[in-house]
Amino acid sequence: MIAFITELLSSGSLGQALAGLLLLVGGVVFVVCAISLSFIDLREHRLPNRIIYPWAAIALGLLMPTALLLGDPFAALRALAAALIWGGLFLLVRLIAPPALGMGDVKLAVVLGLYTGLLGWDTVLAAVVVSFLLGGLVSAGLLVSGRGTARTAVPFGPFLLVGTAVALMLSGGDSLG
């Protein structure tokens, strides 16, 4: 992704350079919000709306124009679809098994769907898989080490954020433009 942003910024095309700048700002916003939310979730087991709602609005305001500047309106639609699908599936899990996910995780999934969906379905899938793998490995580690039980509450937000960050970093932006 860094190479893709660099390519856009140095393309010589005003539209592509602006798209690269929007992606760069979106990445900085991602990092700032991810770090804040991770610390809060680890400490308080919650993902506050005061961060997630503005982040969602900012992500929409940055990512939708990026797709249009790159001449790929389908990327914008894919980002919206991924946000709705990922958030909808998490909401379904929340309704079926409330202790499994909090509503903050559901809302966070919507934001992360915007980011990953912009880059492609493979990025969405990678983010989900890596997030669950990381969460599962840490949970298994807690069980094996005796530091946790099957009832130990493990905040999932940090795993969602790290898994998504990994997927975004590994994505080359090939689905865009």
C-alpha positions in Angstrom: 0.0 0.0 0.0 2.8 2.4 0.8 4.3 1.8 -2.7 0.9 2.5 -4.2 0.4 5.8 -2.4 4.0 6.8 -3.3 3.2 5.9 -7.0 0.1 8.1 -6.9 1.8 11.0 -5.2 4.6 11.0 -7.8 2.4 10.2 -10.8 2.4 13.7 -12.2 -1.3 13.6 -12.5 -3.2 16.0 -10.3 -6.1 13.6 -9.8 -3.9 10.7 -8.9 -1.7 12.9 -6.6 -4.8 14.1 -4.8 -6.0 10.5 -4.5 -2.7 9.6 -3.0 -2.9 12.4 -0.6 -6.4 11.4 0.5 -5.2 7.8 1.0 -2.2 9.0 3.0 -4.4 11.1 5.3 -6.8 8.2 5.6 -3.9 6.0 6.7 -2.8 8.5 9.3 -6.4 8.8 10.6 -6.5 5.0 10.7 -3.3 4.8 12.8 -4.4 7.5 15.2 -7.8 6.0 15.7 -6.5 2.4 15.9 -4.0 3.2 18.6 -6.5 5.1 20.6 -9.2 2.5 20.3 -6.9 -0.4 21.1 -5.7 1.2 24.3 -9.3 2.0 25.4 -10.6 -1.5 24.5 -7.7 -3.2 26.3 -8.3 -1.0 29.4 -12.1 -0.7 29.4 -13.4 -3.4 27.1 -15.3 -0.9 25.0 -14.9 1.0 21.7 -16.4 4.5 22.3 -18.8 6.1 19.8 -17.0 9.4 20.2 -14.1 8.0 18.2 -15.9 5.5 15.9 -18.6 7.8 14.6 -16.3 10.7 13.6 -13.8 8.1 12.1 -16.6 6.6 10.0 -17.5 10.1 8.7 -13.9 11.0 8.0 -13.3 7.6 6.2 -16.3 8.2 4.0 -15.1 11.7 3.2 -11.7 10.5 2.3 -12.2 7.1 0.7 -15.2 7.8 -1.5 -13.6 10.7 -3.4 -10.4 8.7 -3.7 -12.2 6.0 -5.7 -13.8 8.7 -7.9 -10.5 10.5 -8.4 -9.0 7.2 -9.5 -11.8 6.7 -12.0 -13.2 3.7 -10.1 -16.7 4.3 -8.8 -17.1 0.6 -8.3 -14.4 0.7 -5.6 -16.6 3.2 -3.7 -19.6 0.9 -4.1 -17.5 -2.1 -3.0 -16.3 -0.2 0.1 -19.9 0.6 1.1 -20.9 -3.0 0.4 -18.0 -4.4 2.5 -18.9 -2.0 5.3 -22.5 -3.2 5.3 -21.6 -6.9 4.9 -18.9 -6.9 7.6 -21.0 -4.8 10.0 -24.1 -6.8 9.2 -22.4 -10.2 9.9 -21.0 -8.9 13.1 -24.4 -7.5 14.1 -25.9 -11.0 13.4 -23.3 -12.6 15.7 -24.0 -10.0 18.3 -27.8 -10.7 18.2 -27.3 -14.5 18.2 -24.6 -14.6 20.9 -24.3 -11.3 22.7 -21.2 -12.1 24.7 -19.2 -12.9 21.6 -19.0 -9.4 20.2 -19.8 -5.9 21.6 -21.7 -3.3 19.6 -18.4 -1.3 19.4 -17.0 -4.3 17.5 -20.0 -4.2 15.1 -19.5 -0.4 14.5 -15.8 -0.8 14.1 -16.3 -3.5 11.5 -18.3 -1.0 9.4 -15.4 1.4 9.4 -12.9 -1.3 8.7 -15.1 -2.5 5.8 -14.8 0.9 4.2 -11.0 0.8 4.2 -10.6 -2.8 3.1 -13.5 -2.8 0.6 -12.0 0.1 -1.2 -9.0 -2.0 -2.0 -10.8 -5.2 -2.9 -12.6 -8.3 -1.6 -9.3 -10.1 -1.1 -8.3 -7.3 1.3 -11.6 -7.6 3.2 -11.2 -11.4 3.5 -7.6 -11.1 4.6 -8.5 -8.5 7.3 -11.2 -10.8 8.7 -9.1 -13.9 8.6 -6.0 -12.3 10.1 -8.1 -10.6 12.8 -9.7 -13.9 13.9 -6.4 -15.8 13.7 -4.7 -13.3 15.9 -7.6 -13.2 18.4 -7.8 -17.0 18.4 -4.0 -17.4 19.0 -4.0 -15.0 21.9 -7.1 -16.6 23.4 -5.5 -20.0 23.0 -2.3 -18.7 24.6 -4.3 -17.4 27.6 -6.0 -20.8 28.0 -2.8 -22.8 27.7 -0.9 -20.6 30.0 -3.6 -20.7 32.6 -4.0 -16.9 32.5 -7.5 -17.2 31.2 -10.5 -19.5 31.0 -13.3 -20.1 28.5 -15.1 -17.3 30.2 -12.3 -14.7 30.1 -13.4 -11.6 28.2 -10.8 -10.7 25.6 -11.3 -7.4 23.8 -11.6 -8.1 20.1 -11.1 -4.5 18.8 -7.3 -4.6 18.9 -7.3 -7.8 16.9 -9.7 -6.3 14.3 -7.5 -3.2 14.0 -4.1 -5.1 13.8 -5.6 -7.7 11.4 -7.0 -4.9 9.2 -3.7 -2.9 9.3 -1.8 -6.0 8.2 -4.3 -6.6 5.3 -4.1 -3.0 4.2 -0.3 -2.9 4.3 -0.1 -6.1 2.3 -2.5 -4.9 -0.3 -0.9 -3.3 -3.3 -4.0 -1.3 -4.3 -4.2 -3.4 -7.5 -8.0 -3.3 -7.4 -8.1 0.5 -7.6 -7.8 2.6 -10.7 
